[in-house]
Amino acid sequence: MGQPAGAAATDLAVAVLTVSDTRGPEDDSSGDYLAAAATAAGHRVVARTLVPDDIYRLRAVLSGWIADPAVEVVLVTGGTGFAGRDSTPEAVTPLLDKHIVGFGEVFRALSLAEIGSSTVQSRALAGLANGTLLFCMPGSTGACRTAWEGILLEQLDSRHRPCNFVGLLRGA
């Protein structure tokens, strides 16, 4: 497993969406983390926005990115809990053509070591819509780091073996 020596990584066009009723662009540490992590991994952040926890506003932004061939990956942070207005799973699920069930499963397994049984309250999810990958993570920066370092860094790297999502996106 891992990455073959000397192979070049494939850069992906990434959009970052923060879902929050309480954060603004000036204090969006989770969105900042995801944008910086994607850039550090050699990807291009081609869009970034912040929307409140509202199913229809989320769907509007996501539908635009899903329809845009210039966006290959969408990283969503926030709205995956059980609080009254947390609605990211409800907004995203109807848009997906295929679910990546293992993303939520692996995220919660990794998170268990960090936050214990509280991980059962995470509704992290992922899927494919119109050839665009969507990954939805909790709103905390720590949770975004767990998802990025434990799953996304490798799965969005064309050199990772035995498989990764880049081949799915680029037909490799």
C-alpha positions as CSV (number, residue, x, y, z in Angstrom):
1,M,0.0,0.0,0.0
2,G,1.0,3.6,0.0
3,Q,2.5,5.5,-2.8
4,P,5.1,4.4,-5.4
5,A,8.3,6.3,-5.3
6,G,8.8,9.0,-7.9
7,A,5.2,9.0,-9.2
8,A,3.6,12.4,-9.7
9,A,0.4,13.2,-7.9
10,T,-2.7,14.3,-9.8
11,D,-4.1,17.7,-8.8
12,L,-7.8,17.9,-8.3
13,A,-10.2,20.9,-8.5
14,V,-11.6,21.2,-5.0
15,A,-14.5,23.3,-3.6
16,V,-14.9,23.8,0.1
17,L,-18.3,24.5,1.7
18,T,-18.7,25.4,5.4
19,V,-22.2,24.9,6.8
20,S,-22.8,27.0,9.9
21,D,-25.2,29.3,11.6
22,T,-22.6,30.7,13.9
23,R,-19.4,31.1,11.9
24,G,-18.4,33.7,9.3
25,P,-15.5,33.9,6.9
26,E,-13.3,35.5,9.6
27,D,-13.6,32.5,12.0
28,D,-14.1,29.6,9.7
29,S,-11.2,27.5,11.0
30,S,-12.5,24.2,9.6
31,G,-12.9,25.6,6.1
32,D,-9.5,27.2,6.4
33,Y,-8.0,23.9,7.4
34,L,-9.6,22.0,4.5
35,A,-8.5,24.6,2.0
36,A,-5.0,24.6,3.3
37,A,-4.7,20.8,3.5
38,A,-6.0,20.4,0.0
39,T,-3.6,23.0,-1.3
40,A,-0.7,21.5,0.6
41,A,-1.5,18.1,-1.0
42,G,-1.2,19.7,-4.5
43,H,-4.9,20.3,-5.2
44,R,-6.4,23.5,-6.4
45,V,-9.2,25.2,-4.4
46,V,-11.4,26.5,-7.1
47,A,-14.4,27.6,-5.0
48,R,-15.2,28.2,-1.4
49,T,-18.2,29.5,0.4
50,L,-20.1,29.5,3.7
51,V,-23.8,28.9,4.1
52,P,-26.2,28.6,7.0
53,D,-27.7,25.3,8.1
54,D,-30.6,25.4,5.5
55,I,-31.3,22.4,3.3
56,Y,-32.3,24.4,0.2
57,R,-29.4,26.8,0.4
58,L,-27.0,23.9,0.8
59,R,-28.6,22.1,-2.2
60,A,-28.4,25.2,-4.3
61,V,-24.6,25.6,-3.8
62,L,-23.9,21.9,-4.1
63,S,-26.1,21.5,-7.2
64,G,-24.1,24.3,-8.9
65,W,-20.8,22.7,-8.1
66,I,-22.0,19.2,-9.1
67,A,-23.1,20.6,-12.4
68,D,-19.8,22.5,-13.0
69,P,-17.3,20.3,-14.8
70,A,-14.5,22.5,-13.3
71,V,-15.3,21.1,-9.8
72,E,-14.2,17.5,-9.1
73,V,-14.3,17.2,-5.3
74,V,-16.5,19.0,-2.7
75,L,-15.4,19.1,0.9
76,V,-18.3,20.0,3.2
77,T,-17.7,20.8,6.9
78,G,-20.6,21.2,9.3
79,G,-24.2,20.3,9.8
80,T,-23.6,16.6,10.3
81,G,-24.6,16.4,13.9
82,F,-28.0,16.0,15.6
83,A,-28.7,19.6,16.6
84,G,-32.0,21.0,15.5
85,R,-30.8,22.7,12.4
86,D,-28.1,20.2,11.4
87,S,-29.3,19.3,7.9
88,T,-26.3,18.4,5.8
89,P,-27.1,14.7,5.3
90,E,-30.7,15.6,4.5
91,A,-29.5,18.2,1.9
92,V,-26.8,16.0,0.3
93,T,-28.3,12.5,0.2
94,P,-30.9,13.2,-2.5
95,L,-28.2,14.7,-4.7
96,L,-26.0,11.5,-4.7
97,D,-25.9,9.0,-7.5
98,K,-23.8,6.6,-5.4
99,H,-23.0,6.5,-1.7
100,I,-19.5,5.9,-0.3
101,V,-20.7,4.1,2.8
102,G,-17.2,3.3,3.9
103,F,-16.3,7.0,4.4
104,G,-18.7,7.4,7.3
105,E,-17.8,4.0,8.7
106,V,-14.0,4.7,8.6
107,F,-14.4,8.2,9.9
108,R,-16.3,7.0,12.9
109,A,-13.8,4.3,13.6
110,L,-10.9,6.8,13.5
111,S,-12.9,9.2,15.6
112,L,-13.7,6.6,18.2
113,A,-10.1,6.7,19.4
114,E,-10.2,10.5,19.7
115,I,-13.7,11.3,21.1
116,G,-14.9,7.9,22.3
117,S,-18.6,7.0,22.1
118,S,-19.6,10.6,21.1
119,T,-18.6,9.5,17.5
120,V,-22.0,7.8,17.2
121,Q,-23.5,11.3,16.9
122,S,-21.5,11.9,13.7
123,R,-23.5,11.6,10.5
124,A,-20.4,12.0,8.2
125,L,-21.1,10.8,4.7
126,A,-19.8,10.8,1.2
127,G,-20.8,10.0,-2.3
128,L,-20.6,10.6,-6.0
129,A,-23.0,13.0,-7.9
130,N,-22.6,13.6,-11.7
131,G,-19.0,12.6,-11.5
132,T,-18.2,14.9,-8.6
133,L,-17.1,13.5,-5.2
134,L,-18.7,14.9,-2.1
135,F,-17.3,14.4,1.4
136,C,-19.3,15.7,4.4
137,M,-17.6,16.0,7.7
138,P,-18.4,17.5,11.2
139,G,-17.8,21.1,11.7
140,S,-14.9,20.9,14.2
141,T,-11.4,21.5,12.9
142,G,-10.3,18.3,14.7
143,A,-12.9,16.2,12.9
144,C,-11.8,17.7,9.5
145,R,-8.2,16.9,10.4
146,T,-9.2,13.3,11.3
147,A,-11.1,12.9,8.0
148,W,-8.3,14.5,5.9
149,E,-5.3,12.8,7.5
150,G,-7.1,9.4,8.0
151,I,-8.9,9.1,4.7
152,L,-8.9,11.9,2.2
153,L,-5.2,12.6,1.9
154,E,-4.6,9.1,0.5
155,Q,-7.9,8.6,-1.3
156,L,-7.4,11.9,-3.3
157,D,-3.8,11.0,-4.2
158,S,-3.4,9.3,-7.6
159,R,-0.3,7.4,-6.2
160,H,-2.1,5.7,-3.4
161,R,-2.5,1.9,-3.9
162,P,-4.3,-0.4,-4.2
163,C,-6.9,2.2,-5.2
164,N,-7.9,5.8,-4.9
165,F,-10.7,8.1,-6.1
166,V,-8.6,9.9,-8.7
167,G,-8.9,7.0,-11.2
168,L,-12.6,7.2,-10.8
169,L,-12.6,10.9,-11.6
170,R,-10.0,10.9,-14.3
171,G,-10.8,7.5,-15.9
172,A,-7.3,6.2,-15.1
